[in-house]
Amino acid sequence: MALLSRVFATRTLVQIIVVLTVMIVMKAMSAHYDFSWARALAQG
């Protein structure tokens, strides 16, 4: 049971890191190309 909880915690941690990395990359790209994701989504 301890191994299962350790794997789950590690998997959750990896998912959090991936999500944060993707957000940082999107923010960097939008700053570089002067593109706003919120504006694009609002326009449809």
Phi and psi in radians as a Rosetta constraint file:
Dihedral C 1 N 2 CA 2 C 2 CIRCULARHARMONIC -1.115 0.35
Dihedral N 2 CA 2 C 2 N 3 CIRCULARHARMONIC -0.672 0.35
Dihedral C 2 N 3 CA 3 C 3 CIRCULARHARMONIC -1.121 0.35
Dihedral N 3 CA 3 C 3 N 4 CIRCULARHARMONIC -0.727 0.35
Dihedral C 3 N 4 CA 4 C 4 CIRCULARHARMONIC -1.085 0.35
Dihedral N 4 CA 4 C 4 N 5 CIRCULARHARMONIC -0.785 0.35
Dihedral C 4 N 5 CA 5 C 5 CIRCULARHARMONIC -1.173 0.35
Dihedral N 5 CA 5 C 5 N 6 CIRCULARHARMONIC -0.583 0.35
Dihedral C 5 N 6 CA 6 C 6 CIRCULARHARMONIC -1.178 0.35
Dihedral N 6 CA 6 C 6 N 7 CIRCULARHARMONIC -0.754 0.35
Dihedral C 6 N 7 CA 7 C 7 CIRCULARHARMONIC -1.121 0.35
Dihedral N 7 CA 7 C 7 N 8 CIRCULARHARMONIC -0.761 0.35
Dihedral C 7 N 8 CA 8 C 8 CIRCULARHARMONIC -1.089 0.35
Dihedral N 8 CA 8 C 8 N 9 CIRCULARHARMONIC -0.757 0.35
Dihedral C 8 N 9 CA 9 C 9 CIRCULARHARMONIC -1.119 0.35
Dihedral N 9 CA 9 C 9 N 10 CIRCULARHARMONIC -0.714 0.35
Dihedral C 9 N 10 CA 10 C 10 CIRCULARHARMONIC -1.135 0.35
Dihedral N 10 CA 10 C 10 N 11 CIRCULARHARMONIC -0.741 0.35
Dihedral C 10 N 11 CA 11 C 11 CIRCULARHARMONIC -1.115 0.35
Dihedral N 11 CA 11 C 11 N 12 CIRCULARHARMONIC -0.746 0.35
Dihedral C 11 N 12 CA 12 C 12 CIRCULARHARMONIC -1.095 0.35
Dihedral N 12 CA 12 C 12 N 13 CIRCULARHARMONIC -0.739 0.35
Dihedral C 12 N 13 CA 13 C 13 CIRCULARHARMONIC -1.086 0.35
Dihedral N 13 CA 13 C 13 N 14 CIRCULARHARMONIC -0.742 0.35
Dihedral C 13 N 14 CA 14 C 14 CIRCULARHARMONIC -1.092 0.35
Dihedral N 14 CA 14 C 14 N 15 CIRCULARHARMONIC -0.730 0.35
Dihedral C 14 N 15 CA 15 C 15 CIRCULARHARMONIC -1.095 0.35
Dihedral N 15 CA 15 C 15 N 16 CIRCULARHARMONIC -0.714 0.35
Dihedral C 15 N 16 CA 16 C 16 CIRCULARHARMONIC -1.101 0.35
Dihedral N 16 CA 16 C 16 N 17 CIRCULARHARMONIC -0.757 0.35
Dihedral C 16 N 17 CA 17 C 17 CIRCULARHARMONIC -1.100 0.35
Dihedral N 17 CA 17 C 17 N 18 CIRCULARHARMONIC -0.729 0.35
Dihedral C 17 N 18 CA 18 C 18 CIRCULARHARMONIC -1.103 0.35
Dihedral N 18 CA 18 C 18 N 19 CIRCULARHARMONIC -0.790 0.35
Dihedral C 18 N 19 CA 19 C 19 CIRCULARHARMONIC -1.082 0.35
Dihedral N 19 CA 19 C 19 N 20 CIRCULARHARMONIC -0.784 0.35
Dihedral C 19 N 20 CA 20 C 20 CIRCULARHARMONIC -1.109 0.35
Dihedral N 20 CA 20 C 20 N 21 CIRCULARHARMONIC -0.697 0.35
Dihedral C 20 N 21 CA 21 C 21 CIRCULARHARMONIC -1.096 0.35
Dihedral N 21 CA 21 C 21 N 22 CIRCULARHARMONIC -0.783 0.35
Dihedral C 21 N 22 CA 22 C 22 CIRCULARHARMONIC -1.078 0.35
Dihedral N 22 CA 22 C 22 N 23 CIRCULARHARMONIC -0.731 0.35
Dihedral C 22 N 23 CA 23 C 23 CIRCULARHARMONIC -1.101 0.35
Dihedral N 23 CA 23 C 23 N 24 CIRCULARHARMONIC -0.734 0.35
Dihedral C 23 N 24 CA 24 C 24 CIRCULARHARMONIC -1.132 0.35
Dihedral N 24 CA 24 C 24 N 25 CIRCULARHARMONIC -0.727 0.35
Dihedral C 24 N 25 CA 25 C 25 CIRCULARHARMONIC -1.113 0.35
Dihedral N 25 CA 25 C 25 N 26 CIRCULARHARMONIC -0.768 0.35
Dihedral C 25 N 26 CA 26 C 26 CIRCULARHARMONIC -1.093 0.35
Dihedral N 26 CA 26 C 26 N 27 CIRCULARHARMONIC -0.713 0.35
Dihedral C 26 N 27 CA 27 C 27 CIRCULARHARMONIC -1.146 0.35
Dihedral N 27 CA 27 C 27 N 28 CIRCULARHARMONIC -0.724 0.35
Dihedral C 27 N 28 CA 28 C 28 CIRCULARHARMONIC -1.133 0.35
Dihedral N 28 CA 28 C 28 N 29 CIRCULARHARMONIC -0.722 0.35
Dihedral C 28 N 29 CA 29 C 29 CIRCULARHARMONIC -1.160 0.35
Dihedral N 29 CA 29 C 29 N 30 CIRCULARHARMONIC -0.723 0.35
Dihedral C 29 N 30 CA 30 C 30 CIRCULARHARMONIC -1.174 0.35
Dihedral N 30 CA 30 C 30 N 31 CIRCULARHARMONIC -0.583 0.35
Dihedral C 30 N 31 CA 31 C 31 CIRCULARHARMONIC -1.232 0.35
Dihedral N 31 CA 31 C 31 N 32 CIRCULARHARMONIC -0.667 0.35
Dihedral C 31 N 32 CA 32 C 32 CIRCULARHARMONIC -1.230 0.35
Dihedral N 32 CA 32 C 32 N 33 CIRCULARHARMONIC -0.741 0.35
Dihedral C 32 N 33 CA 33 C 33 CIRCULARHARMONIC -1.677 0.35
Dihedral N 33 CA 33 C 33 N 34 CIRCULARHARMONIC 0.086 0.35
Dihedral C 33 N 34 CA 34 C 34 CIRCULARHARMONIC 0.938 0.35
Dihedral N 34 CA 34 C 34 N 35 CIRCULARHARMONIC 0.919 0.35
Dihedral C 34 N 35 CA 35 C 35 CIRCULARHARMONIC -2.180 0.35
Dihedral N 35 CA 35 C 35 N 36 CIRCULARHARMONIC 2.278 0.35
Dihedral C 35 N 36 CA 36 C 36 CIRCULARHARMONIC -1.876 0.35
Dihedral N 36 CA 36 C 36 N 37 CIRCULARHARMONIC 2.075 0.35
Dihedral C 36 N 37 CA 37 C 37 CIRCULARHARMONIC -1.116 0.35
Dihedral N 37 CA 37 C 37 N 38 CIRCULARHARMONIC -0.658 0.35
Dihedral C 37 N 38 CA 38 C 38 CIRCULARHARMONIC -1.121 0.35
Dihedral N 38 CA 38 C 38 N 39 CIRCULARHARMONIC -0.736 0.35
Dihedral C 38 N 39 CA 39 C 39 CIRCULARHARMONIC -1.129 0.35
Dihedral N 39 CA 39 C 39 N 40 CIRCULARHARMONIC -0.734 0.35
Dihedral C 39 N 40 CA 40 C 40 CIRCULARHARMONIC -1.118 0.35
Dihedral N 40 CA 40 C 40 N 41 CIRCULARHARMONIC -0.730 0.35
Dihedral C 40 N 41 CA 41 C 41 CIRCULARHARMONIC -1.208 0.35
Dihedral N 41 CA 41 C 41 N 42 CIRCULARHARMONIC -0.599 0.35
Dihedral C 41 N 42 CA 42 C 42 CIRCULARHARMONIC -1.193 0.35
Dihedral N 42 CA 42 C 42 N 43 CIRCULARHARMONIC -0.599 0.35
Dihedral C 42 N 43 CA 43 C 43 CIRCULARHARMONIC -1.353 0.35
Dihedral N 43 CA 43 C 43 N 44 CIRCULARHARMONIC -0.337 0.35
